[in-house]
Amino acid sequence: MSSPADIASAKADLTAVPSAPFIRRAIALIADLLILAVIGIVSVWRLGLGLLDGYSDVVELMLAWGFIAVVPTMVVAMVVVDAARIGQTPGMAALGIRVVHDGASRRTVNTSDPRLPLPSVPAMWRDVRVLRVVGQVLSLVVVIVVVRWLFSNLVTNMDDQGVPRDFDFLQKPYSVDIRDSGFNSRNPVWKAVLVGVQNTALAAVVGILLAAIVGLIVGIARLSSNYLVAKLAAFYVQSIRNIPPLVIIIFFLFALFTYGPFPQFTASVSPWQGKWPGSDSNYLIASKDRWGIPSLAENGNVGWFWLLALSGLILAAGVWQWRTHYSASSGEPHRRMLWSVGALMVVLAASFIALGGPYRWSWPAVSDSGRTIEGGFATNAGYLSISLALGLYTASHVAEIVRGSILAVPRGQTEAANAIGLSATQKYRHVLLPQAARVSIPPFINQCLNLTKNTSLGIAVGYPEIVRLTDSSIGNGNPAPQSIVVLMGVFLSFSLLISLVLNLYNRSIQLTDR
């Protein structure tokens, strides 16, 4: 038996390696031809020509010519390239032979001979990099084909049932009044969509703020050294997060409003009205069904005010960058927040005064009929139920995120803060929370997205958010597929906007290498 040294030295002399039988080379050639024939039949005849025979749009035409020309060309090119650079085709690899140059001529030899060196590069059809690209392309083609088939099936069924395929229904009357919005049934559907977007945004924003504040407090309380505080926070988290959010929403509606302590709101029974001392203006109107709070009303020049406010934001961003560079070069405290917010407030105040007050306060008041609320911001029990319920439910998850993020901060940071005499508030504000934020923001984004999508549960308590209004629009005879597309676009826009804003903030607080 040859030693490894003998084999290594023999590899340099390929003339000692015997040639493979002619029959094996012939069978390998036939195998390659069969492979190309099968690919050609499947790709060109069954797929390409089939699509080309009955194509109906550009997508099918591109797929057809891809199967007719691109796929066979790529396969032939891979076989030719492998034959040129490593002397082996798929058929030759299956039979264990390869073409080599022994210094005088090219010969076909058996790959099982130990004296034959391995190819310097793998074959393209088993190269991981090539297979990764081919797999991605095939996945894309499959997705396009499936989506195209689903779309074609949808269009065919819509045509069979006489359902229009356009979005002209957005211009038709909505046919239903929307409560507490000033929207009447004669307004078009697209305005109802805007009302739904506004109501969804109001519930999501209030819920996210409530979840962030309560979650932060409860998360810190869970780490408290006070036994009672820590156990109460743990009880809140373990009880609320294990109840379905829909149950919590319905509980708030019935326990706090329907059967709660607030009075009715009818023409004969007045709601509770909280007035400012020495004034007839209400700061709150509360009842079992409707609530009213102060809000801002437009006076004019609103567009100019927001244009100037945008310029103030740009100025604040510039001041932020300036203070950052100034601190880095001088070593002085940057105080970016103070300078940036100050610059923004100066621009807003100057714009407000220069434009003569584009906004004014609007106070809620009971109408003369005693049935509605005039002025201010009027809402109903459904909005309060869904905002409070989703905010408190999400807060139970945010609290665990906060607790875990604080525990992820190295213990030495806490010991250092205690060593220099920081109070508990200073320790959390200046040491623990800034470092924990780098860990907590990504999962917090997921909770914000979940809360926004869970506003669709408002349909159970009569809150006119986008899902309920879309369902009502479909019930009035508007096409369901286009309505669902609009609905999906709205929630996709909400999700992308929330992700963009919070990801930008997350990127700004991450540590960077100097």
Number of C-alpha atoms within 10 A of each C-alpha: 4 7 7 10 8 11 13 15 10 16 16 13 13 18 15 12 19 12 15 17 12 10 9 17 19 13 14 22 16 14 18 19 13 13 15 16 13 12 17 21 15 16 22 22 15 13 18 24 17 14 20 18 10 11 15 11 8 9 12 18 16 15 20 23 18 18 24 23 15 14 17 20 14 11 16 14 12 17 21 14 16 19 17 12 13 18 22 24 25 21 22 25 15 12 15 18 24 23 20 20 12 14 9 8 8 11 17 21 20 21 19 10 13 14 18 21 13 10 13 8 10 13 22 17 16 10 11 12 11 12 13 11 11 13 12 11 12 12 12 12 14 12 12 15 15 12 12 14 12 12 12 13 12 14 16 12 12 15 12 9 9 9 15 15 14 9 12 11 19 18 12 13 17 25 15 17 14 17 14 15 14 8 16 15 13 12 16 17 23 16 15 27 23 14 20 23 20 15 20 27 17 17 25 25 17 17 26 24 15 21 29 23 16 19 27 20 17 26 27 20 21 24 18 14 9 10 11 12 16 17 15 14 21 19 13 17 24 14 11 18 15 11 11 10 21 17 11 18 24 19 15 22 23 15 12 16 23 17 12 13 11 15 17 18 22 14 14 10 12 16 22 17 18 14 13 11 8 6 7 11 16 21 18 20 24 21 23 21 19 22 23 25 20 19 16 14 15 12 13 14 14 15 10 14 21 15 12 17 19 15 15 21 19 14 16 22 16 14 20 21 15 16 19 16 13 14 15 12 9 9 9 11 11 18 12 18 13 10 16 23 17 14 19 21 16 13 20 20 12 13 20 20 10 11 15 11 16 20 17 12 13 19 22 23 23 19 12 10 10 15 16 18 23 16 19 21 19 21 19 20 23 22 25 23 25 31 28 19 25 28 27 26 27 27 30 27 21 27 28 21 24 27 21 16 20 24 13 14 19 11 11 9 14 16 12 13 18 13 9 9 11 15 11 10 9 12 19 18 12 12 17 21 19 15 21 20 19 18 20 21 20 15 13 22 19 14 20 25 20 15 23 23 17 17 25 18 19 24 17 13 18 14 28 27 26 27 26 18 23 22 16 16 23 16 11 12 10 22 18 15 16 18 20 15 10 17 20 13 12 18 19 14 12 19 18 11 13 17 17 13 11 16 14 11 13 17 12 11 13 13 9 7 4 3
